[in-house]
Amino acid sequence: MKSITILGSKRESVGKKATKALRNAGKVPCVLYGGEKPLHFSADEPAFKNLVYTPNAHTAVIELEGSEKFDAVLQDIQFHPVTDKILHIDFYQLFADKEVTMDIPVRLVGNSPGVKNGGRLLFRLRKLTIKALPADLPDFFDVDISALKIGRNIAVGTLLKEEYTILHPENTTVVQVKSSRNVVADDDEEGEEGEATAEAAE
């Protein structure tokens, strides 16, 4: 998985006054958890652009003054309710031998014949929460819909691998194609079966 480097500085004071001063200076107060004790630091707000404002999943390398580096994942983020500026970020430190929980985006691949014949594509689960060692974190879940006909779905159970644990029930639908008024049968037999299944799902 791609990592985004965040250049920051340790925070000597963590009080409200010091935090406000940091924000006024265009910096974001942060905390890194998971080590022996929480590590307080700050970084310029633009440094988080490629980590926060993206649909992709990335880990982070937090590089502090003095050549200290920490591998981490973004755990929580707070935005200003009016301006949407980043107010605070929590990170969790990564260790090679410890599993971490992370949301991984789902990417659809191919063209569904069910959609071509008038069905409605319903993208139910755009991210999957998984638990894995840092080295086994995937960038995406590529879901092939090139054989997805009307009335059919692709569930979590088809995406299982030994490298990670998906924290959703195996029967959870990721993507499906439902019937619509303008539907054309995929073929004589499976088109009828698909429409019946879609109506039952309604």
N, C-alpha and C positions, 0 to 999 in steps of 0.2 A: 504494500500500500504506500502511496506517495506521502511524503512528509512535508509540512510547511514549517520553515524555521522562524521562530519568534525571538527577536533580540530584545532583551529586557534588562531591568536593573532591580536589585533587591530593594525592598521597602524597609526603611529603618523605623518608620512610625506607621501604625495602622489605625489611628484614631479617625474620627469623622472629619476633623479639620484638615488633617493631612490628606485624606482621601479626596475631599472636595478640591484641595489645591492641585492634586494630580489631574483630576478631570478638567479643571480650568486650564491646565497646561496641555490639554489634548492627549493625555495618557489614560490608559485603562488599568485600574487596580485588579490584580489577579491573585489567586491562591493555588498552589500546587499541593494536592493531597496524595497520600499513598506511601510516602516515605516515613522516616522516623518521626518527623514532626511537620506540620504544615509550613510551606515556604511561601512567603508573601513577596510579590514582585509587581512591577508595572512595565508597560510597553506602550509605544505610540499606537494610537487607534488604527492608522492605516496598515499596521503590521498584521492585523487580523482579517483583512479583506478577503484573502484567498482561502482562509480557513472557515470563516463564518458565512460569507455571502456566496455560497455555492451549493448546488444540489449534490455534489460529490462528497464522499467520505475521505477524510485525511487524518493522519496522526500529526503530532506536532513535535518539533525539537525546540525546547526552550533553552536558549543560549544566553546566559547571564554574564555580566562583567566579571572578569576573573577566570574566564574560560570554563565555567561550570556549564555542563549540558545535561538536559534531562529529556528522555523520551516520554511523551504524554499523549493523552486524548482529552478533548474538550468534554467536560462533564455537565456543566451548567452555565447558562449565560443570562444576564439580565439586561433588558433594554429600557430606555426612558419611555414612559407611556405616551409622550407627545412627540418627541423628536426622533425616537427610535435609535438614538445614540447608544453605544454600548456602555453600560454602567459598571459591570463587573463580570469576570469570568472565573469559573472554577475549572481546574485541570486535575486529571488523575494520572499519577506517574505509572509508566509501563515498565515491567520487568520481563525479561525473556522467558522466565519459567512460570509466570503467573498469567492465568487467563483473564481477559478483560471483556466486558460487555459493551457492544457498540451497535449503532444502527447503520445498516448497509443499504444503499439505494438499489432498487430493482430496475433493470433496463430491458425493455421488450425488444426482441430481435425477430425480423421477418414480417411477413404479411399474412394475416389470418384469412383463410378462405371463407370463414363464416361472416366476417365483416364485408368482404367483397360481395357476398350474396345478400347483403342488406341487414345483417345482424348488428347488434349494439355491443361494442367492446367496453367492458367495465373493468377498469384497472383498480382493483380493490385494495391492494397492499403495495404501496410505492416504496416502502422501506421494510427491511426485515431486521429484527433485533437478534443478534447472535452472541455467543460466548466462544472465545478462541484465544489461543496464544497470539501475541503480537505478530509473529512471523506468518501466521496462517490467516490473517485478516484479509478478505478479498476486497478489491476496489468496487466491484459491482456483483450483483446476481443477474446474469444474462438469462432471460427466460424466452425460449424459442416458441413463438406463436404460429409458426408456419403451417402447423397441422391442426390448429384450433378451429373446430367447426361450431356451428350453431348449437347451443345447448350444452356445450362442453366447457370445462374449466381446467385450469392448472393449479394444483394445490401445493402447499408447502412440502408435503411428503415426497414430491418428485425432485426436490432440490437438496436433499440431505447428503452430507459427506462426512467422512471420518474426521476431517481437519477442524470442524467446528460444530457447535450445537446451535440449532435454530430454536429460539425461545417462543415459538408459536405452535399450537396444535397442528399435527400433520395434515388434518383435513381442512385447515384454513385456506380459503380461496385467495389466490394471488391475482389472477386475471380470468375472466370468463367472457363468453359471447352469448348474449340473449337474443331471443327472437324479437322482431319488430314488425310493424304493419307492412313494410315493403320487402319482407323477406322472400328470398328465392331458395328453394331446397338445394342443399349442397349436392345431393344426388337423391334418387328416388327413395331409397331405403333410409339412409342416415339423416336426410332432411326431415322426414316425418318424425324420427326418433328424437332429433334435436329440438324440434318445435315442442314436442310433448314434454321433454325434460325442462325446457325453458319456462313453459307455462306452469309446471309444477313448482318451479323455484320462485315464481311470483307469489 
